[in-house]
């Protein structure tokens, strides 16, 4: 079986290399039969990678421990779900997932490119095949999931217990769908520049793909935060961990792109900038994978010991040199005919938004690589902790929130003082009312009051935009407010989807502010029957229980929560001790309401039945998850195709490739 | 058995991928492709 997997990967590598050469040659010589052959080769790559993936899944399900990967990432007692998710639980499997996802994306991209911009087909095929080729080189050399051992063990080592959680089952695929998705806009833009179509550089076609990748990255970040909150048991959801930052950086750049591309569409401005953002987003997706897979994060020395890091850096350097070289060669052709008319314009607000997003991305990049840089330069590893990120990112994020409220209110090109006064009156008043009300209610940290006031301002802006749209629509259609709202959103999905995403973001900001600024914590050692008071809650400890489950000794603290005299019901905080791995995982006792989360962690216990509990009350955490849902809804809305037909610029070459298949 | 599957797969995929090269090229398709490219630049 392992032979079949190895064959699949080697065959896919050969086909990918052929596809690069054939697509480049066919595109350059305008020989469509060669391009068609290259596209077929990419279908072959996808089929053979699917075969390799199937072999690995079958080996995992059969628990075939003659595969070193299977023995390392599953065991007899592992639940079926986690036996399947072990596919991406280790380095080799996750790289195979990268390759499989990339192939699926490549085929989908080729279909849409063949339909809408067939002259880009050869370039897109060449770039997708080159990226696939790189991952296949890794999978067939230093990171093969099909290494076998002559004497298989009786049982496997199993997956890291921390990963045995439903959120961790879906977090990596979502993140990978986002990371890999950034390859497609990159391929489209590179193909456009290569083919000489520099006037819009394929950016408008790339936008839809970027939006999808951005959506998947958002989901991945959200799932990761939820996992961190419920499994790691430290009370938070975001720790500025390098792995989190690796996903945040391309997300920030993709967000900047999604805003700057609107200026390109509307005013044909920022063309050079949007192309640079596409290249940067792709580069950061490879850099993120490098960070998490090279071992460089634990120490620069482990990086030099692992060949994977060297491969990644070499590929990243070549890809960035080639991409920026191509961009530089088309720089003048990309120059915009239009200039900024006024600092008081929507273009200007979007430009500021881009500058702030890129500044945050750069700060996160600097903080993430600082330990590596310091170790390389001075021999001493110096970490910048969360305070560095908090100090830099918080004011920038508040500035971004302000721009989120301002952008939709300002007119394109040039705004008059009168129009500004009219537009800002309601949202500005909403922000001021929120700020004053919270101050009057006793909220003191000025940063928190400012953040909530800005949320009120953004909320006011979004509400005003919806109200204006409904008013205009009702002037033309005789319908009620709700049908009018539905009609408005359905006929302008992209615009109002974007506003719904803004609503989601402001919910997330409100949740982060509430939970970061107003969290309370207590640590207490208690005997059965004792109760601990915290922030209006009383938590009674009713005793410990022990059980053995799925290879772990599970110690549970039975708790009961009260708010005043009201009984809120039982809770259970658990510690799972995986003795074979000397690992422990936490299952938090959690009671969530829109107002706050009661969060209890069992941190220790004695043979006499006493327990040490860490209790937190984190306000507004539920708003973060609700914000994620709202953001998802808005993003899906914005991704749905518009009802207006997309104009087809050129007729597809009949002999080149049929959109219906290879 | 596995070896036979691999050989058959390899031959079938290679033949399918290379098939467009063996067909006479459609010159009108190439011209249209060229025109498409020119209309875009």
HADDOCK unambig.tbl for C-alpha pairs under 7 A between the chains (distance, minus, plus):
assign (segid A and resid 4 and name CA) (segid B and resid 2 and name CA) 6.83 0.50 0.50
assign (segid A and resid 30 and name CA) (segid B and resid 30 and name CA) 6.11 0.50 0.50
assign (segid A and resid 30 and name CA) (segid B and resid 34 and name CA) 6.64 0.50 0.50
assign (segid A and resid 31 and name CA) (segid B and resid 30 and name CA) 6.19 0.50 0.50
assign (segid A and resid 32 and name CA) (segid B and resid 30 and name CA) 5.97 0.50 0.50
assign (segid A and resid 33 and name CA) (segid B and resid 20 and name CA) 5.47 0.50 0.50
assign (segid A and resid 33 and name CA) (segid B and resid 21 and name CA) 5.81 0.50 0.50
assign (segid A and resid 33 and name CA) (segid B and resid 25 and name CA) 6.19 0.50 0.50
assign (segid A and resid 34 and name CA) (segid B and resid 21 and name CA) 6.18 0.50 0.50
assign (segid A and resid 36 and name CA) (segid B and resid 20 and name CA) 6.63 0.50 0.50
assign (segid A and resid 37 and name CA) (segid B and resid 17 and name CA) 5.32 0.50 0.50
assign (segid A and resid 37 and name CA) (segid B and resid 18 and name CA) 5.90 0.50 0.50
assign (segid A and resid 37 and name CA) (segid B and resid 20 and name CA) 5.74 0.50 0.50
assign (segid A and resid 37 and name CA) (segid B and resid 21 and name CA) 6.87 0.50 0.50
assign (segid A and resid 40 and name CA) (segid B and resid 17 and name CA) 5.20 0.50 0.50
assign (segid A and resid 41 and name CA) (segid B and resid 17 and name CA) 5.51 0.50 0.50
assign (segid A and resid 44 and name CA) (segid B and resid 13 and name CA) 6.58 0.50 0.50
assign (segid A and resid 119 and name CA) (segid B and resid 33 and name CA) 6.44 0.50 0.50
assign (segid A and resid 119 and name CA) (segid B and resid 36 and name CA) 6.37 0.50 0.50
assign (segid A and resid 119 and name CA) (segid B and resid 37 and name CA) 5.60 0.50 0.50
assign (segid A and resid 196 and name CA) (segid B and resid 41 and name CA) 5.84 0.50 0.50
assign (segid A and resid 197 and name CA) (segid B and resid 40 and name CA) 5.63 0.50 0.50
assign (segid A and resid 197 and name CA) (segid B and resid 41 and name CA) 4.92 0.50 0.50
assign (segid A and resid 650 and name CA) (segid B and resid 36 and name CA) 5.90 0.50 0.50
assign (segid A and resid 653 and name CA) (segid B and resid 29 and name CA) 5.26 0.50 0.50
assign (segid A and resid 653 and name CA) (segid B and resid 32 and name CA) 5.64 0.50 0.50
assign (segid A and resid 653 and name CA) (segid B and resid 33 and name CA) 5.52 0.50 0.50
assign (segid A and resid 654 and name CA) (segid B and resid 29 and name CA) 5.87 0.50 0.50
assign (segid A and resid 655 and name CA) (segid B and resid 26 and name CA) 6.37 0.50 0.50
assign (segid A and resid 655 and name CA) (segid B and resid 29 and name CA) 5.07 0.50 0.50
assign (segid A and resid 656 and name CA) (segid B and resid 29 and name CA) 6.52 0.50 0.50
